[in-house]
């Protein structure tokens, strides 16, 4: 779908509303340049664009293929293909929506092919049309406007990712187990975002070569490059922080598992004590329940019965008492120092 197609000359737009492809191609020979904007075009539409503007077939194929990394490539006819990755944070789903912009840059035309909902360029076009002094510099000014908007759109994504990471970090370092799946998902999103940002540095550095573009545009390209450097550093820091948070969360999970194991051990100890207490009773009941002749003949009075009962109960009870006294003297198990260090890092006063 053609979103907009305009002819620019002497720093101004020459007509209102989009033009047909054939008319736009003919305007390229009248001076100035044409900016054609497409959104998710089909095969037939891209073939028409290739025929009208003489694009290389490999460049058109690249524009229709999804890429994981930005790149820039120059073809024999002088047309340069620059592929950019876009990003937008969805507050409802708490996820990053990505898109792609392919820019065909030549002396007399610029063709942008957008893929995905996060690749809107209306703001870049409107902003550039208000800067007639930049439009006079030619097609390079459109590349600056597109790069500037793409890099500026990274800042809100960075801010939202920081907010999500701070929430998980506060949960983990408070000693509460955070959902490991959420940490892995955030780390994957940050990694994908890093793949969109970091390779763009090389693409942008390539545009800063001396003599490639008019001198009046170089400060604007340098400004975009500086912003991109800052974004790249922040994304790299977020990726490292998530790795630390994941390790801390694993330590918290280990501590919780140790607590469960300790509770199970305490329960087993109590059950063992109860079983031990009932063991002498079971012995006495079982002993006097035997129908052996010796037992029947020798217990012929209450005194004999009492003697055997007291001895049978007193001796195991005494042994149990001694064992419990010795157990009470043993110290309780301590939490591993490594776990304490992770959950409660030393402050400046304790270093």
Secondary structure in CASP SS format (residue, H / E / C, confidence):
PFRMAT SS
TARGET T0000
AUTHOR 0000-0000-0000
METHOD secondary structure of the structure
MODEL  1
X C 1.00
X E 1.00
X E 1.00
X E 1.00
X E 1.00
X E 1.00
X E 1.00
X E 1.00
X E 1.00
X C 1.00
X C 1.00
X E 1.00
X E 1.00
X C 1.00
X C 1.00
X C 1.00
X C 1.00
X C 1.00
X C 1.00
X C 1.00
X H 1.00
X H 1.00
X H 1.00
X H 1.00
X H 1.00
X H 1.00
X H 1.00
X H 1.00
X H 1.00
X H 1.00
X C 1.00
X C 1.00
X E 1.00
X E 1.00
X E 1.00
X E 1.00
X E 1.00
X E 1.00
X E 1.00
X C 1.00
X C 1.00
X C 1.00
X H 1.00
X H 1.00
X H 1.00
X H 1.00
X H 1.00
X H 1.00
X H 1.00
X H 1.00
X H 1.00
X H 1.00
X H 1.00
X C 1.00
X C 1.00
X C 1.00
X H 1.00
X H 1.00
X H 1.00
X H 1.00
X H 1.00
X H 1.00
X H 1.00
X H 1.00
X C 1.00
X C 1.00
X C 1.00
X C 1.00
X C 1.00
X C 1.00
X E 1.00
X E 1.00
X E 1.00
X E 1.00
X C 1.00
X C 1.00
X C 1.00
X C 1.00
X C 1.00
X E 1.00
X E 1.00
X E 1.00
X E 1.00
X E 1.00
X E 1.00
X E 1.00
X E 1.00
X E 1.00
X E 1.00
X E 1.00
X C 1.00
X C 1.00
X C 1.00
X C 1.00
X E 1.00
X E 1.00
X E 1.00
X E 1.00
X E 1.00
X E 1.00
X E 1.00
X E 1.00
X E 1.00
X E 1.00
X E 1.00
X C 1.00
X C 1.00
X C 1.00
X E 1.00
X E 1.00
X E 1.00
X E 1.00
X E 1.00
X E 1.00
X E 1.00
X C 1.00
X C 1.00
X C 1.00
X C 1.00
X C 1.00
X C 1.00
X H 1.00
X H 1.00
X H 1.00
X H 1.00
X H 1.00
X H 1.00
X H 1.00
X H 1.00
X C 1.00
X C 1.00
X H 1.00
X H 1.00
X H 1.00
X H 1.00
X C 1.00
X C 1.00
X C 1.00
X C 1.00
X H 1.00
X H 1.00
X H 1.00
X H 1.00
X H 1.00
X H 1.00
X H 1.00
X H 1.00
X H 1.00
X H 1.00
X H 1.00
X H 1.00
X H 1.00
X H 1.00
X H 1.00
X H 1.00
X H 1.00
X H 1.00
X H 1.00
X H 1.00
X H 1.00
X H 1.00
X H 1.00
X H 1.00
X H 1.00
X H 1.00
X H 1.00
X H 1.00
X H 1.00
X H 1.00
X H 1.00
X H 1.00
X H 1.00
X H 1.00
X C 1.00
X C 1.00
X C 1.00
X C 1.00
X C 1.00
X C 1.00
X H 1.00
X H 1.00
X H 1.00
X H 1.00
X H 1.00
X H 1.00
X H 1.00
X H 1.00
X H 1.00
X H 1.00
X H 1.00
X H 1.00
X H 1.00
X H 1.00
X H 1.00
X H 1.00
X H 1.00
X H 1.00
X H 1.00
X H 1.00
X H 1.00
X H 1.00
X H 1.00
X H 1.00
X H 1.00
X H 1.00
X H 1.00
X H 1.00
X C 1.00
X C 1.00
X C 1.00
X C 1.00
X C 1.00
X C 1.00
X C 1.00
X H 1.00
X H 1.00
X H 1.00
X H 1.00
X H 1.00
X H 1.00
X H 1.00
X H 1.00
X H 1.00
X H 1.00
X H 1.00
X H 1.00
X H 1.00
X H 1.00
X H 1.00
X H 1.00
X H 1.00
X H 1.00
X H 1.00
X H 1.00
X H 1.00
X H 1.00
X H 1.00
X H 1.00
X H 1.00
X H 1.00
X H 1.00
X H 1.00
X H 1.00
X H 1.00
X H 1.00
X H 1.00
X H 1.00
X H 1.00
X H 1.00
X H 1.00
X H 1.00
X H 1.00
X H 1.00
X H 1.00
X H 1.00
X H 1.00
X H 1.00
X H 1.00
X H 1.00
X H 1.00
X H 1.00
X H 1.00
X H 1.00
X H 1.00
X H 1.00
X H 1.00
X H 1.00
X H 1.00
X H 1.00
X H 1.00
X H 1.00
X H 1.00
X H 1.00
X H 1.00
X H 1.00
X H 1.00
X H 1.00
X H 1.00
X H 1.00
X H 1.00
X H 1.00
X H 1.00
X H 1.00
X H 1.00
X H 1.00
X H 1.00
X H 1.00
X H 1.00
X C 1.00
X C 1.00
X C 1.00
X C 1.00
X H 1.00
X H 1.00
X H 1.00
X H 1.00
X H 1.00
X H 1.00
X C 1.00
X C 1.00
X C 1.00
X H 1.00
X H 1.00
X H 1.00
X H 1.00
X H 1.00
X H 1.00
X H 1.00
X H 1.00
X H 1.00
X H 1.00
X H 1.00
X H 1.00
X H 1.00
X H 1.00
X H 1.00
X H 1.00
X H 1.00
X H 1.00
X H 1.00
X H 1.00
X H 1.00
X H 1.00
X H 1.00
X H 1.00
X H 1.00
X H 1.00
X H 1.00
X C 1.00
X C 1.00
X C 1.00
X C 1.00
X C 1.00
X C 1.00
X C 1.00
X C 1.00
X H 1.00
X H 1.00
X H 1.00
X H 1.00
X H 1.00
X H 1.00
X H 1.00
X C 1.00
X C 1.00
X C 1.00
X C 1.00
X C 1.00
X C 1.00
X C 1.00
X C 1.00
END
